[in-house]
Amino acid sequence: MESEVTESRLCIFANRTEACGYTDRCDSGCWSWRTMDDDSPIYSMSHDVVGFKRVFKFCDEDKDKYFDIERGEEV
């Protein structure tokens, strides 16, 4: 199946780094995208693979950050 897809379809690959905002995990304390599920193939009505689906979640946790409510400043 893999050879059939690569012979007849255009495949685009991109490196996911924290600089571009697309990552598989949160190494730098979040503010990046991380993968929630593996790639799932998308099939056409004739059962041909037409693409892949990947679920992302934006990780925006504020670890070890505290804010002063009155002043609105980080403490």
Protein Blocks (a to p, Z undefined) as FASTA:
>chain_A
ZZmmmmmpccddddddfknopafbdfkgpjiacdfbdcdddddfkopafbdcddddddfb
dehiacdfklopaZZ
